[in-house]
């Protein structure tokens, strides 16, 4: 462009050419403007303008939506503060699954509905401060904010005139059915009722002190929790399953599958994921008679132990597909099956019948120690699937050999690196394991004060992990259990400034200290078997995880603490402990409401809180970062004592040295979940001496 502007041919270096040929204009070069822009630049600007316009439009819509939600919350809060408590409002503490109520969404009038547990309607957890409901009349599902519910009897009184004047058939049908369900719970015979009968009843009893009609609290079955018509509609949701077209086409177009069905080839040679006979090395399918080719096995393995907060796997047990799943109703079975595998491979002639079963137990669930009958199945479940799964997914430790080695039980000797709040010792004592010596490496003075206050000299402190030498390892050996979780700040995707594994200025490099000490222990432990466990954040870049895999020699197990506690805390665990990950999730499911301080009118707006970190804002929930607790109609944060219980610690565990709430949260946010570690360490009980008195 300069050449066209100045004329002539430019030669390098350009600045020298300009000094020689244009000595009087050199000072004005910075003032040269090219306008209109050259074609190439203009085209680029046009593309950027279109792209930025879309981004700006999306940003403005998000801002508008968030501001509307904030105004709604503030308006509701102000109305509560200005006047008396609205007796027609259904309070949060009474918003339980199965309750008949009136609900409202923007742009529509109040409408009768029933509150539904998200697990029963196959939906995700409700959004912050919301409940899932099923509307009477059209029986559709919606999410409604907890402040937009009315007591049913008060709602009937409020909506009486509208009901008398409306011509909406679906609305009148819904009001009648809701009234019949409500009154039948109070003992009335409502089969022949009309809308007028319902209105007369509520007009006659509008001043009655009779309590709200409740559903059975002691049952988890759909037909006990909800009314008959709602239970029927919920079951229909399961029946209206969309069969996965891609998987269906794979099944119908597989020549190798047809050959196996005709007996020309053995099913054991057929990969059940890609439905082809694999060339080269294969692995057996752990659950059904068939195999997995190398490529499919690499994709299948990581999917089998990724569970949601309902203790059910995210992926199909046969092919590891996602999408619409049919879930086993047995409480301790995590298995699910995609609709295509169910309809075309597992129960092709009884598919509709299976969908009607409630509860339904899957093909792997044992009845009198035998698999469920599957006469019409094209692929058959393995009778010894538990053994096959253990061989495929468990780490290299052999529990049968370990039992022989540990016939004479002894007290356990432990080395905990990055010990934090002494979670390892707390869990071992909780399980009743007799601890001989517990060595710990920790440098945080506040954490050291907490562990000293609770355990005194039961913990032998070794100082900085980087200062632990080979001589010190020889001195404390033998060690039965090595545990640790190096700081995750420089490995987490949540930190855009992370330094990674190898930067000497970061904390990621401390992982290699764990590896160094693990190798030293194996060298000096002689005949003593070393159990080991390493934990870190799940949201790390793939290259970091693969590098850790390479140094530890195996893939990690993925465990979410929501299976054991009221918190989502997804973590990776590398270990050689003799555990079956699928069998860990056997505890009663716990929500945030279960741990809130009683008698203080505190109610949770969420079922599970998101991962708590060292940052204060991590206690806030949802896109708007709102406080998750409602106390006397005011929003409130979790108290530190409640946060301690969420992590499994006793209340006031970190209440030492007059530590501030912020510092106490920082200590808790860096620690392990006691409930999760308890489930993992329970596998050690058969190998070491147990002291039942210590459990108390």
Secondary structure in CASP SS format (residue, H / E / C, confidence):
PFRMAT SS
TARGET T0000
AUTHOR 0000-0000-0000
METHOD secondary structure of the structure
MODEL  1
X C 1.00
X H 1.00
X H 1.00
X H 1.00
X H 1.00
X H 1.00
X C 1.00
X C 1.00
X C 1.00
X C 1.00
X C 1.00
X C 1.00
X C 1.00
X H 1.00
X H 1.00
X H 1.00
X H 1.00
X H 1.00
X H 1.00
X H 1.00
X H 1.00
X C 1.00
X C 1.00
X C 1.00
X C 1.00
X H 1.00
X H 1.00
X H 1.00
X H 1.00
X H 1.00
X H 1.00
X C 1.00
X C 1.00
X C 1.00
X C 1.00
X C 1.00
X C 1.00
X C 1.00
X H 1.00
X H 1.00
X H 1.00
X H 1.00
X H 1.00
X H 1.00
X H 1.00
X H 1.00
X H 1.00
X H 1.00
X H 1.00
X H 1.00
X H 1.00
X H 1.00
X H 1.00
X H 1.00
X H 1.00
X H 1.00
X H 1.00
X H 1.00
X H 1.00
X H 1.00
X H 1.00
X H 1.00
X H 1.00
X H 1.00
X H 1.00
X H 1.00
X H 1.00
X H 1.00
X H 1.00
X H 1.00
X H 1.00
X H 1.00
X H 1.00
X H 1.00
X H 1.00
X H 1.00
X H 1.00
X H 1.00
X H 1.00
X H 1.00
X H 1.00
X H 1.00
X C 1.00
X C 1.00
X C 1.00
X C 1.00
X C 1.00
X C 1.00
X E 1.00
X C 1.00
X C 1.00
X H 1.00
X H 1.00
X H 1.00
X C 1.00
X C 1.00
X C 1.00
X C 1.00
X C 1.00
X E 1.00
X E 1.00
X E 1.00
X E 1.00
X C 1.00
X C 1.00
X C 1.00
X C 1.00
X C 1.00
X C 1.00
X C 1.00
X E 1.00
X E 1.00
X E 1.00
X E 1.00
X E 1.00
X E 1.00
X C 1.00
X C 1.00
X C 1.00
X C 1.00
X C 1.00
X C 1.00
X C 1.00
X C 1.00
X C 1.00
X C 1.00
X C 1.00
X C 1.00
X C 1.00
X E 1.00
X E 1.00
X E 1.00
X E 1.00
X E 1.00
X E 1.00
X C 1.00
X C 1.00
X C 1.00
X C 1.00
X C 1.00
X E 1.00
X E 1.00
X E 1.00
X E 1.00
X E 1.00
X C 1.00
X C 1.00
X C 1.00
X E 1.00
X E 1.00
X E 1.00
X H 1.00
X H 1.00
X H 1.00
X H 1.00
X H 1.00
X H 1.00
X H 1.00
X C 1.00
X H 1.00
X H 1.00
X H 1.00
X H 1.00
X H 1.00
X H 1.00
X C 1.00
X C 1.00
X C 1.00
X H 1.00
X H 1.00
X H 1.00
X H 1.00
X H 1.00
X H 1.00
X H 1.00
X H 1.00
X H 1.00
X H 1.00
X H 1.00
X H 1.00
X H 1.00
X H 1.00
X H 1.00
X H 1.00
X C 1.00
X C 1.00
X C 1.00
X C 1.00
X C 1.00
X C 1.00
X C 1.00
X C 1.00
X C 1.00
X C 1.00
X H 1.00
X H 1.00
X H 1.00
X H 1.00
X H 1.00
X H 1.00
X H 1.00
X H 1.00
X H 1.00
X H 1.00
X C 1.00
X C 1.00
X C 1.00
X C 1.00
X C 1.00
X C 1.00
X C 1.00
X C 1.00
X C 1.00
X C 1.00
X C 1.00
X C 1.00
X C 1.00
X C 1.00
X C 1.00
X C 1.00
X C 1.00
X H 1.00
X H 1.00
X H 1.00
X H 1.00
X C 1.00
X C 1.00
X H 1.00
X H 1.00
X H 1.00
X H 1.00
X H 1.00
X H 1.00
X H 1.00
X H 1.00
X H 1.00
X H 1.00
X H 1.00
X H 1.00
X C 1.00
X C 1.00
X C 1.00
X C 1.00
X C 1.00
X H 1.00
X H 1.00
X H 1.00
X H 1.00
X H 1.00
X H 1.00
X H 1.00
X H 1.00
X C 1.00
X C 1.00
X H 1.00
X H 1.00
X H 1.00
X H 1.00
X H 1.00
X H 1.00
X H 1.00
X C 1.00
X C 1.00
X C 1.00
X C 1.00
X C 1.00
X H 1.00
X H 1.00
X H 1.00
X E 1.00
X E 1.00
X C 1.00
X C 1.00
X C 1.00
X C 1.00
X C 1.00
X E 1.00
X C 1.00
X C 1.00
X C 1.00
X C 1.00
X E 1.00
X E 1.00
X E 1.00
X C 1.00
X C 1.00
X C 1.00
X E 1.00
X C 1.00
X C 1.00
X E 1.00
X E 1.00
X E 1.00
X H 1.00
X H 1.00
X H 1.00
X H 1.00
X H 1.00
X H 1.00
X H 1.00
X H 1.00
X C 1.00
X C 1.00
X C 1.00
X C 1.00
X C 1.00
X E 1.00
X C 1.00
X C 1.00
X C 1.00
X C 1.00
X C 1.00
X E 1.00
X C 1.00
X C 1.00
X C 1.00
X C 1.00
X C 1.00
X C 1.00
X C 1.00
X C 1.00
X C 1.00
X C 1.00
X C 1.00
X E 1.00
X E 1.00
X E 1.00
X C 1.00
X C 1.00
X C 1.00
X C 1.00
X C 1.00
X C 1.00
X C 1.00
X C 1.00
X E 1.00
X E 1.00
X E 1.00
X H 1.00
X H 1.00
X H 1.00
X H 1.00
X H 1.00
X H 1.00
X H 1.00
X H 1.00
X C 1.00
X C 1.00
X C 1.00
X C 1.00
X H 1.00
X H 1.00
X H 1.00
X H 1.00
X H 1.00
X H 1.00
X C 1.00
X C 1.00
X C 1.00
X C 1.00
X C 1.00
X C 1.00
X C 1.00
X C 1.00
X C 1.00
X E 1.00
X E 1.00
X C 1.00
X C 1.00
X E 1.00
X E 1.00
X C 1.00
X C 1.00
X C 1.00
X C 1.00
X C 1.00
X C 1.00
X C 1.00
X C 1.00
X C 1.00
X E 1.00
X C 1.00
X C 1.00
X C 1.00
X H 1.00
X H 1.00
X H 1.00
X H 1.00
X H 1.00
X H 1.00
X H 1.00
X H 1.00
X H 1.00
X C 1.00
X C 1.00
X C 1.00
X C 1.00
X C 1.00
X H 1.00
X H 1.00
X H 1.00
X H 1.00
X H 1.00
X H 1.00
X H 1.00
X C 1.00
X C 1.00
X C 1.00
X C 1.00
X E 1.00
X C 1.00
X E 1.00
X E 1.00
X E 1.00
X E 1.00
X E 1.00
X E 1.00
X C 1.00
X C 1.00
X C 1.00
X C 1.00
X C 1.00
X H 1.00
X H 1.00
X H 1.00
X H 1.00
X H 1.00
X H 1.00
X H 1.00
X H 1.00
X C 1.00
X C 1.00
X E 1.00
X C 1.00
X E 1.00
X E 1.00
X E 1.00
X E 1.00
X E 1.00
X E 1.00
X E 1.00
X C 1.00
X C 1.00
X C 1.00
X H 1.00
X H 1.00
X H 1.00
X H 1.00
X H 1.00
X H 1.00
X H 1.00
X H 1.00
X H 1.00
X H 1.00
X H 1.00
X H 1.00
X H 1.00
X H 1.00
X E 1.00
X E 1.00
X E 1.00
X C 1.00
X C 1.00
X C 1.00
X H 1.00
X H 1.00
X H 1.00
X C 1.00
X C 1.00
X H 1.00
X H 1.00
X H 1.00
X H 1.00
X H 1.00
X H 1.00
X H 1.00
X C 1.00
X C 1.00
X C 1.00
X C 1.00
X E 1.00
X E 1.00
X E 1.00
X E 1.00
X C 1.00
X C 1.00
X C 1.00
X C 1.00
X C 1.00
X C 1.00
X C 1.00
X E 1.00
X C 1.00
X C 1.00
X C 1.00
X C 1.00
X C 1.00
X C 1.00
X C 1.00
X C 1.00
X C 1.00
X C 1.00
X C 1.00
X C 1.00
X C 1.00
X C 1.00
X C 1.00
X H 1.00
X H 1.00
X H 1.00
X H 1.00
X H 1.00
X H 1.00
X H 1.00
X H 1.00
X H 1.00
X H 1.00
X H 1.00
X H 1.00
X H 1.00
X H 1.00
X H 1.00
X H 1.00
X H 1.00
X C 1.00
X C 1.00
X C 1.00
X C 1.00
X C 1.00
X C 1.00
X E 1.00
X E 1.00
X E 1.00
X E 1.00
X E 1.00
X E 1.00
X E 1.00
X C 1.00
X C 1.00
X E 1.00
X C 1.00
X H 1.00
X H 1.00
X H 1.00
X H 1.00
X H 1.00
X H 1.00
X H 1.00
X H 1.00
X H 1.00
X H 1.00
X H 1.00
X C 1.00
X C 1.00
X C 1.00
X C 1.00
X E 1.00
X E 1.00
X E 1.00
X E 1.00
X H 1.00
X H 1.00
X H 1.00
X C 1.00
X C 1.00
X C 1.00
X E 1.00
X C 1.00
X C 1.00
X E 1.00
X E 1.00
X E 1.00
X E 1.00
X E 1.00
X E 1.00
X C 1.00
X C 1.00
X C 1.00
X C 1.00
X C 1.00
X H 1.00
X H 1.00
X H 1.00
X C 1.00
X C 1.00
X C 1.00
X C 1.00
X C 1.00
X C 1.00
X C 1.00
X C 1.00
X H 1.00
X H 1.00
X H 1.00
X H 1.00
X C 1.00
X C 1.00
X C 1.00
X C 1.00
X C 1.00
X C 1.00
X E 1.00
X E 1.00
X E 1.00
X C 1.00
X C 1.00
X C 1.00
X C 1.00
X E 1.00
X C 1.00
X C 1.00
X C 1.00
X C 1.00
X C 1.00
X C 1.00
X H 1.00
X H 1.00
X H 1.00
X H 1.00
X C 1.00
X E 1.00
X C 1.00
X C 1.00
X C 1.00
X C 1.00
X E 1.00
X C 1.00
X C 1.00
X E 1.00
X E 1.00
X E 1.00
X C 1.00
X C 1.00
X E 1.00
X E 1.00
X E 1.00
X C 1.00
X C 1.00
X C 1.00
X H 1.00
X H 1.00
X H 1.00
X H 1.00
X H 1.00
X H 1.00
X H 1.00
X C 1.00
X C 1.00
X C 1.00
X C 1.00
X C 1.00
X C 1.00
X C 1.00
X C 1.00
X C 1.00
X C 1.00
X C 1.00
X C 1.00
X C 1.00
X C 1.00
X H 1.00
X H 1.00
X H 1.00
X H 1.00
X H 1.00
X H 1.00
X H 1.00
X H 1.00
X H 1.00
X C 1.00
X C 1.00
X C 1.00
X C 1.00
X H 1.00
X H 1.00
X H 1.00
X H 1.00
X H 1.00
X H 1.00
X H 1.00
X H 1.00
X H 1.00
X H 1.00
X H 1.00
X H 1.00
X H 1.00
X H 1.00
X E 1.00
X C 1.00
X E 1.00
X C 1.00
X H 1.00
X H 1.00
X H 1.00
X H 1.00
X C 1.00
END
